[in-house]
Amino acid sequence: MNYTCRLTKQTAAITLGVRNRFIVSIPAGSSVTVIGASETDARFTEVLWDEQRLRIFGIDLKEGSEPVRVRKFNAAGREIIAAG
């Protein structure tokens, strides 16, 4: 399910530490990679941002982000266009 999106507004997130969890603020305009739904709480989505694995509310991601088009290239440097 991994995909990248850009946040359109500042978003609160929770670190995934075992003992200590912290709230961090992800600035608007930041790109995050969506990993998938949290295994322990359906309200949250797990993302990667700034080399940190974080949880954000799924509704915040749905209402406050836009998809980022990721371009892929083959070994010859030509763009790979996905069918469909």
N, C-alpha and C positions, 0 to 999 in steps of 0.2 A: 504493500500500500504506500510505499515511500513516494512522496512528491514534494515539490517546493512551492511555497507561496510567500507573498509579501504582505506584511501586516499594514493595514491602512490606518490603524490607530494604536496608541500605546496599549500594551496588554500585560496584565499581571500573570506571573507564572510561579510555580513551586518547584524547587529543586528536588531531586529524587535521592537524597541521602538516606542512609539506613537509620541513623540516630537523629541527626539534625536536619531539619528541612527549613529552607529560607524562601521568602518571597522575593522575587526579582521582577524588575520592570523591563519589558522588551520594548524598545522605542519604535514608534511608527516608522515605516519604511524599511524595517529589518526583514531579511529573508529567513524563514525557518523551514526545516525539512520535517514533514509530518511522518512519524513512524507508525502511528495507529492508535486505536482506542486503548485506554488504560485497562490493564487486566484486573485491577482491584476496585476501580470506581468508574462506572459508565459515564459519569458527567464529564470526565477529563479525557483529553487527547494528549499523547506523548509526542514531543517534538525535540529536534536538535537545534540549538542556537548557540553560537559563540562557543562551540565545543562542549556544550553542557546538555545533558538530557533533562528535559523539563516537562512538567504537566501544565496544560492550560485548559480552561473550560472550553468544551467543544463549541458552545454557542458563541464564545468570543472569536474563535477561529472562523466559524461559519459567517458571522456578521461583520468581522473586521479584517478580512484578508481577501486577496485576489491571487489567482494562479500565476505562476511564473513559467513562461515557456522555456523549456530546456532544449537547446539544440544539440544534436549528436552528430558526430562526424566519423567517417570510416578512416582506414589507414592512409588512403590517398588524399584525404583532406576534403572529400565531398560530403555535403550534408546528407544525413540519412533521413528520408521523409517517411514517417510512419503511415501505413495504410489505414484508412478508415477515418 
